[in-house]
Amino acid sequence: MRIQEVIRQTGLSRRTIYYYIDQKLITPKADEANGYHDFSEKDIQKLFLVRKLREAGLPLADIRAILKKPRTTPFYLHKQLNVLQSQLLSIQQTISEIDRLTGQLPVCQSLEQLAAMLQETQFQPDDSSRYQMESRNAQLLAQYLWMPYLDTPVTEYQQFLWQKITQATLEHAGTDLKTMSRYLQYISPEQIDATNINQYLRNQKIISLTEADHPHFVEELKHSLLAFASDPLQQEKWNLLYQPVIHPTALFCVSVSGWMREFHPAYRRYYENTHTCCRMLKHFMDSAEGAELKTALDKALNGNCDVRTGYYGELEVAATFHKSIYALLEPKEIRKFLDGENFCYKS
């Protein structure tokens, strides 16, 4: 397809199309005979997507990432929503304050009068105006936590359950899940997607376990936890993030697991297999035979692991920690993030 037809179909100018080619957003083949670009239907589709996403205000870097990994789209759209929402709140507040000032100050008599009026003026929105942003953060958090189970059409009842889960997430997003919500925004959508894939593969393995598979899986958990207990770097990351991020998230997931088990039958199998195997592992560690593993793990976790009834799943988190979203940052970067959250962590 020649560029004239591309211009007609996409509504983009010749200059813009060539710019997107230069930016590697599309890579049409070149005709060897005359050097002209030969555009495919896939190129047309990408140009359409670029045009629409640019209309939404997304930067080209984010659009390029979406074209490369479509799964990251919700995270980039959420990022743009936060930008637009912040701008909207600021603009609305500024309009309101200027409107109030013009009504109270038809004639400015002096700089002193103006300064006195501006002393009571607040052009930036206060925190109470950011409820909508918190709601969107809760939606992103819920999507991340349950991404592996959002791959099928839902019934009206499942939609009802999902609304309850999202509402519960919103109620916690400003308190115990606040740091986890900020953490998701601190790391890149590509990193989130990569760990989502790792988690999905792990979940599928656990879902497929039969009762006969449980002993072998417990042996795998032992091996993984011993590796964790001999890796000081992973331990440092775990102990930095456990109190502000890992533990609150684990507690929340348990609190809504009843709804999730109704929402998706695969999650029910994942939940039951995880807790059965981790409970078997806990019983092993409480035995004389498992004393060595327990001692090594207690030292590595530094008391930062909750294995009370109902929370055995944190052992699974520790076993897969090196591939999880929590292990993405180096300790120095984690401390920088936590400093920004004003969180007092253990040194």
C-alpha positions as CSV (number, residue, x, y, z in Angstrom):
1,M,0.0,0.0,0.0
2,R,1.4,3.4,-1.0
3,I,1.5,6.4,1.3
4,Q,-1.3,8.3,-0.4
5,E,-3.7,5.5,0.6
6,V,-2.3,5.4,4.1
7,I,-2.9,9.2,4.4
8,R,-6.5,8.6,3.2
9,Q,-7.2,5.8,5.6
10,T,-5.5,7.2,8.7
11,G,-6.1,10.9,8.4
12,L,-2.5,11.5,9.2
13,S,-0.2,13.8,7.3
14,R,2.7,12.6,5.2
15,R,5.1,14.3,7.5
16,T,3.6,12.7,10.6
17,I,3.7,9.2,9.1
18,Y,7.4,9.6,8.1
19,Y,8.1,10.9,11.7
20,Y,6.5,7.8,13.1
21,I,8.6,5.7,10.8
22,D,11.7,7.5,12.0
23,Q,10.6,6.9,15.6
24,K,10.3,3.1,14.8
25,L,6.6,3.0,15.7
26,I,6.0,1.3,12.4
27,T,8.6,-0.4,10.1
28,P,7.0,-0.7,6.6
29,K,9.0,-2.6,4.0
30,A,10.7,-0.7,1.3
31,D,10.2,-1.5,-2.4
32,E,13.7,-2.5,-3.7
33,A,12.8,-1.2,-7.2
34,N,12.0,2.4,-6.3
35,G,12.7,2.8,-2.6
36,Y,9.1,3.6,-1.8
37,H,7.5,2.3,1.4
38,D,5.1,-0.5,1.1
39,F,2.6,-0.3,4.0
40,S,0.8,-3.4,5.3
41,E,-2.6,-3.6,7.0
42,K,-0.7,-4.1,10.3
43,D,1.1,-0.8,9.7
44,I,-2.3,0.9,9.2
45,Q,-3.6,-0.7,12.4
46,K,-0.6,0.6,14.4
47,L,-0.9,4.1,12.9
48,F,-4.6,4.1,14.0
49,L,-3.6,3.1,17.5
50,V,-0.8,5.7,17.6
51,R,-3.2,8.4,16.4
52,K,-5.9,7.5,19.0
53,L,-3.4,7.2,21.9
54,R,-1.8,10.5,21.0
55,E,-5.3,12.1,21.0
56,A,-5.5,10.8,24.6
57,G,-2.2,12.6,25.4
58,L,0.1,9.5,25.8
59,P,3.7,10.2,25.0
60,L,5.3,8.3,22.2
61,A,7.6,6.4,24.6
62,D,4.5,4.9,26.3
63,I,2.8,4.2,23.0
64,R,5.9,2.4,21.7
65,A,5.8,0.2,24.8
66,I,2.1,-0.5,24.3
67,L,2.7,-1.5,20.7
68,K,5.5,-3.8,21.8
69,K,3.5,-5.3,24.7
70,P,-0.2,-4.7,24.5
71,R,-0.7,-6.3,27.9
72,T,0.8,-3.2,29.5
73,T,-2.0,-1.0,28.1
74,P,-4.1,-0.8,31.3
75,F,-1.0,0.4,33.3
76,Y,-0.1,3.1,30.8
77,L,-3.7,4.3,30.6
78,H,-3.8,4.5,34.3
79,K,-0.6,6.5,34.3
80,Q,-2.1,9.0,31.9
81,L,-5.4,9.1,33.9
82,N,-3.4,10.1,36.9
83,V,-1.7,12.9,35.0
84,L,-4.9,14.2,33.5
85,Q,-6.8,13.9,36.8
86,S,-4.0,15.9,38.6
87,Q,-4.2,18.6,35.8
88,L,-8.0,18.7,36.0
89,L,-8.1,19.1,39.8
90,S,-5.5,21.9,39.6
91,I,-7.4,23.7,36.7
92,Q,-10.7,23.4,38.5
93,Q,-9.3,24.7,41.7
94,T,-7.6,27.6,39.9
95,I,-10.7,28.5,37.9
96,S,-12.8,28.5,41.1
97,E,-10.3,30.7,43.0
98,I,-9.8,33.2,40.2
99,D,-13.6,33.4,39.8
100,R,-13.9,34.2,43.5
101,L,-11.2,36.8,43.4
102,T,-12.6,38.6,40.4
103,G,-16.0,38.8,42.2
104,Q,-14.4,40.2,45.5
105,L,-11.8,42.4,43.8
106,P,-13.4,44.3,41.0
107,V,-10.8,47.1,41.3
108,C,-7.4,46.5,42.7
109,Q,-6.5,49.6,44.8
110,S,-3.0,48.5,45.9
111,L,-0.5,45.8,46.0
112,E,-1.2,45.5,49.7
113,Q,-4.9,44.8,49.0
114,L,-3.9,42.2,46.4
115,A,-1.5,40.5,48.7
116,A,-4.1,40.4,51.5
117,M,-6.6,38.7,49.1
118,L,-4.1,36.2,47.8
119,Q,-3.1,35.3,51.3
120,E,-6.4,33.4,51.6
121,T,-6.2,31.9,48.1
122,Q,-5.4,28.3,47.5
123,F,-4.7,27.5,43.9
124,Q,-3.8,23.9,44.4
125,P,-6.4,21.3,45.3
126,D,-6.4,19.8,48.8
127,D,-6.1,16.1,49.5
128,S,-9.8,15.6,49.9
129,S,-10.3,16.5,46.2
130,R,-8.2,13.4,45.2
131,Y,-10.8,10.7,45.9
132,Q,-11.3,10.0,42.2
133,M,-7.5,9.4,41.9
134,E,-7.6,7.0,44.8
135,S,-10.5,5.2,43.2
136,R,-8.5,4.7,40.0
137,N,-5.4,3.6,42.0
138,A,-7.6,1.0,43.7
139,Q,-8.8,-0.3,40.3
140,L,-5.2,-0.6,39.2
141,L,-4.2,-2.4,42.4
142,A,-7.2,-4.8,42.1
143,Q,-6.2,-5.5,38.4
144,Y,-2.7,-6.3,39.4
145,L,-3.5,-8.6,42.3
146,W,-6.0,-10.6,40.4
147,M,-4.7,-10.3,36.8
148,P,-4.4,-14.0,36.2
149,Y,-8.1,-14.5,36.8
150,L,-9.5,-11.7,34.6
151,D,-9.1,-13.5,31.3
152,T,-12.7,-14.7,30.8
153,P,-16.1,-13.1,30.2
154,V,-17.9,-12.7,33.5
155,T,-21.5,-13.3,34.5
156,E,-23.7,-10.7,36.2
157,Y,-23.0,-12.4,39.6
158,Q,-19.2,-12.4,38.9
159,Q,-19.4,-8.7,38.0
160,F,-21.2,-8.1,41.4
161,L,-18.3,-10.0,43.2
162,W,-15.7,-8.0,41.3
163,Q,-17.4,-4.7,42.3
164,K,-17.2,-5.9,46.0
165,I,-13.5,-6.7,45.6
166,T,-12.7,-3.4,44.0
167,Q,-14.7,-1.5,46.7
168,A,-12.8,-3.4,49.4
169,T,-9.5,-2.5,47.6
170,L,-10.6,1.2,47.5
171,E,-11.3,1.1,51.3
172,H,-7.8,-0.1,51.9
173,A,-6.0,1.8,49.2
174,G,-5.6,4.9,51.4
175,T,-4.4,3.0,54.5
176,D,-2.7,-0.4,54.7
177,L,-2.5,-0.8,50.9
178,K,-1.4,2.8,50.2
179,T,2.3,1.9,49.9
180,M,1.7,-1.1,47.6
181,S,-0.5,1.2,45.4
182,R,2.4,3.8,45.3
183,Y,4.9,1.0,44.6
184,L,3.0,-0.1,41.5
185,Q,3.3,3.5,40.2
186,Y,6.9,3.7,41.2
187,I,8.0,0.8,38.9
188,S,7.4,0.6,35.2
189,P,4.5,-1.1,33.4
190,E,7.0,-3.3,31.6
191,Q,8.3,-4.5,34.9
192,I,4.8,-5.1,36.2
193,D,3.9,-7.1,33.0
194,A,7.0,-9.3,33.3
195,T,6.3,-10.2,36.9
196,N,2.6,-10.8,36.0
197,I,3.8,-13.4,33.4
198,N,6.0,-15.1,36.0
199,Q,3.1,-15.1,38.5
200,Y,0.7,-16.4,35.9
201,L,2.9,-19.3,35.1
202,R,3.4,-20.1,38.8
203,N,-0.3,-19.9,39.4
204,Q,-1.0,-22.3,36.6
205,K,1.4,-24.8,38.0
206,I,-0.2,-24.6,41.4
207,I,-3.7,-24.8,40.0
208,S,-2.8,-28.0,38.2
209,L,-1.6,-29.8,41.3
210,T,-3.3,-32.9,42.4
211,E,-3.3,-34.4,45.9
212,A,-0.6,-36.8,44.7
213,D,1.6,-33.9,43.5
214,H,1.6,-32.1,46.9
215,P,4.6,-33.9,48.5
216,H,6.8,-33.2,45.5
217,F,5.7,-29.5,45.4
218,V,6.5,-29.2,49.1
219,E,10.0,-30.5,48.3
220,E,10.3,-27.8,45.7
221,L,9.3,-25.2,48.3
222,K,11.9,-26.5,50.7
223,H,14.6,-26.1,48.0
224,S,13.4,-22.6,47.0
225,L,13.3,-21.4,50.6
226,L,16.8,-22.8,51.3
227,A,18.0,-20.8,48.3
228,F,16.3,-17.7,49.7
229,A,17.9,-18.3,53.1
230,S,21.3,-18.3,51.5
231,D,20.8,-15.1,49.5
232,P,21.5,-12.0,51.6
233,L,20.5,-9.6,48.8
234,Q,17.0,-11.1,48.5
235,Q,16.7,-11.2,52.3
236,E,17.5,-7.5,52.5
237,K,14.9,-6.6,49.9
238,W,12.3,-8.8,51.7
239,N,13.0,-7.3,55.1
240,L,12.8,-3.7,53.7
241,L,9.4,-4.3,52.0
242,Y,7.8,-6.8,54.3
243,Q,6.1,-4.4,56.8
244,P,5.0,-1.7,54.4
245,V,4.1,-3.7,51.3
246,I,4.3,-7.6,51.4
247,H,2.5,-8.3,54.7
248,P,-0.4,-5.8,54.2
249,T,-0.9,-7.1,50.7
250,A,-0.9,-10.7,51.9
251,L,-3.4,-10.0,54.6
252,F,-5.7,-8.2,52.2
253,C,-5.6,-11.0,49.7
254,V,-6.7,-13.4,52.4
255,S,-9.5,-11.1,53.5
256,V,-11.1,-11.1,50.1
257,S,-10.2,-14.6,49.1
258,G,-13.7,-15.8,49.9
259,W,-15.1,-13.6,47.1
260,M,-12.3,-14.5,44.8
261,R,-13.0,-18.2,45.3
262,E,-16.5,-17.6,44.2
263,F,-15.4,-15.3,41.4
264,H,-13.1,-17.8,39.6
265,P,-12.9,-21.6,40.2
266,A,-9.3,-21.6,39.2
267,Y,-8.5,-19.3,42.1
268,R,-10.2,-21.7,44.4
269,R,-7.8,-24.5,43.3
270,Y,-4.9,-22.1,43.6
271,Y,-5.8,-21.0,47.1
272,E,-6.5,-24.5,48.4
273,N,-3.4,-26.1,46.9
274,T,-1.2,-23.2,48.1
275,H,-2.4,-23.4,51.6
276,T,-2.4,-27.2,51.8
277,C,1.2,-27.4,50.6
278,C,2.4,-24.5,52.8
279,R,0.7,-26.0,55.8
280,M,2.5,-29.3,55.1
281,L,5.7,-27.3,54.8
282,K,5.0,-25.6,58.2
283,H,4.4,-28.9,59.8
284,F,7.7,-30.2,58.5
285,M,9.5,-27.2,59.8
286,D,8.0,-27.7,63.2
287,S,9.3,-31.3,63.3
288,A,12.8,-32.4,64.4
289,E,13.5,-33.2,60.7
290,G,12.8,-29.7,59.6
291,A,14.6,-27.9,62.4
292,E,17.5,-26.9,60.2
293,L,15.3,-25.3,57.5
294,K,13.3,-23.5,60.2
295,T,16.4,-22.1,61.8
296,A,17.9,-20.9,58.5
297,L,14.6,-19.4,57.5
298,D,13.9,-17.7,60.8
299,K,17.3,-16.1,60.6
300,A,16.8,-15.0,57.0
301,L,13.3,-13.6,57.5
302,N,14.3,-11.8,60.8
303,G,10.8,-12.3,62.2
304,N,9.2,-10.9,59.0
305,C,6.9,-13.8,58.0
306,D,3.4,-14.5,59.3
307,V,2.6,-18.2,59.4
308,R,-0.4,-18.1,61.6
309,T,-3.4,-20.2,60.5
310,G,-4.7,-18.7,57.3
311,Y,-1.5,-16.9,56.4
312,Y,0.7,-19.8,55.3
313,G,0.8,-18.3,51.9
314,E,3.6,-16.0,52.8
315,L,5.9,-19.0,52.6
316,E,5.0,-19.3,48.9
317,V,5.7,-15.6,48.5
318,A,9.2,-16.1,50.0
319,A,9.8,-19.2,47.9
320,T,9.2,-17.3,44.7
321,F,10.5,-13.9,45.9
322,H,13.4,-13.6,43.5
323,K,10.9,-13.6,40.5
324,S,8.3,-11.4,42.2
325,I,7.4,-7.8,41.8
326,Y,9.0,-7.1,45.2
327,A,12.5,-8.1,44.0
328,L,12.6,-5.7,41.1
329,L,14.4,-2.8,42.9
330,E,17.9,-2.9,44.5
331,P,17.9,-2.2,48.3
332,K,19.2,1.4,47.7
333,E,16.2,2.1,45.4
334,I,13.8,0.5,47.8
335,R,15.1,2.8,50.6
336,K,14.7,5.8,48.3
337,F,11.1,4.7,47.6
338,L,10.3,4.2,51.3
339,D,11.9,7.5,52.2
340,G,9.5,9.2,49.7
341,E,6.6,7.4,51.6
342,N,8.0,8.6,54.9
343,F,8.1,5.0,56.1
344,C,10.4,4.1,59.0
345,Y,12.1,0.9,58.0
346,K,14.5,-1.3,59.9
347,S,18.2,-0.6,59.0
